[in-house]
Amino acid sequence: MGEQKQAKKRNFRRLWNVRINNAVRPLGLNYSTFIHSLYTKRVTLNRKVLSNMAISHPAVFAEVVKFVK
């Protein structure tokens, strides 16, 4: 039972990473550079929030990317 829960968490994190990567590529970054920039600028949005923001509010997501660039 615990293995299924861990696999579900792992799959969702992988999905969020792919979504974030697809959203930042057209804005001139890749996933790892973007995540590193978030940490250096001390932005505390998690991957789930960033993924949902990239889909639901692309203009706001673009502003976050512009802030960390």
C-alpha positions as CSV (number, residue, x, y, z in Angstrom):
1,M,0.0,0.0,0.0
2,G,2.8,2.4,0.8
3,E,4.6,1.7,-2.5
4,Q,1.5,2.7,-4.4
5,K,1.3,6.0,-2.5
6,Q,5.0,6.7,-3.2
7,A,4.6,5.9,-6.9
8,K,1.6,8.2,-7.1
9,K,3.6,11.1,-5.6
10,R,6.5,10.4,-7.9
11,N,4.3,10.4,-11.0
12,F,2.6,13.6,-10.0
13,R,6.0,15.3,-9.4
14,R,7.2,14.1,-12.8
15,L,4.1,15.5,-14.4
16,W,4.6,18.9,-12.7
17,N,8.2,19.0,-13.8
18,V,7.2,18.3,-17.5
19,R,4.5,20.9,-17.4
20,I,6.9,23.5,-15.9
21,N,9.6,22.7,-18.4
22,N,7.1,23.0,-21.3
23,A,6.0,26.4,-20.0
24,V,9.5,27.9,-19.4
25,R,11.1,26.8,-22.7
26,P,9.3,29.4,-24.9
27,L,10.3,32.0,-22.3
28,G,14.0,31.3,-22.7
29,L,14.8,29.0,-19.8
30,N,14.9,25.3,-19.1
31,Y,13.5,23.5,-16.1
32,S,16.7,23.2,-14.0
33,T,17.8,26.8,-14.6
34,F,14.3,28.0,-13.7
35,I,14.2,26.0,-10.5
36,H,17.7,27.1,-9.5
37,S,16.7,30.7,-10.1
38,L,13.6,30.3,-7.9
39,Y,15.8,29.2,-5.0
40,T,18.4,31.9,-5.5
41,K,15.6,34.6,-5.6
42,R,13.9,32.9,-2.6
43,V,10.6,32.3,-4.3
44,T,8.8,29.7,-2.3
45,L,6.2,28.5,-4.8
46,N,6.1,24.7,-5.0
47,R,6.0,22.7,-8.2
48,K,2.3,21.9,-8.0
49,V,1.4,25.6,-7.7
50,L,3.8,26.5,-10.5
51,S,2.4,23.8,-12.8
52,N,-1.2,24.9,-12.2
53,M,-0.2,28.5,-12.7
54,A,1.5,27.7,-16.0
55,I,-1.7,26.1,-17.3
56,S,-4.4,28.3,-15.7
57,H,-2.7,31.7,-15.6
58,P,0.1,31.8,-18.2
59,A,0.5,35.6,-18.0
60,V,1.1,35.4,-14.2
61,F,3.5,32.5,-14.7
62,A,5.4,34.6,-17.3
63,E,5.8,37.4,-14.8
64,V,7.3,34.9,-12.3
65,V,9.7,33.7,-14.9
66,K,10.6,37.3,-15.8
67,F,11.2,38.0,-12.0
68,V,13.7,35.2,-11.6
69,K,15.5,35.7,-14.9
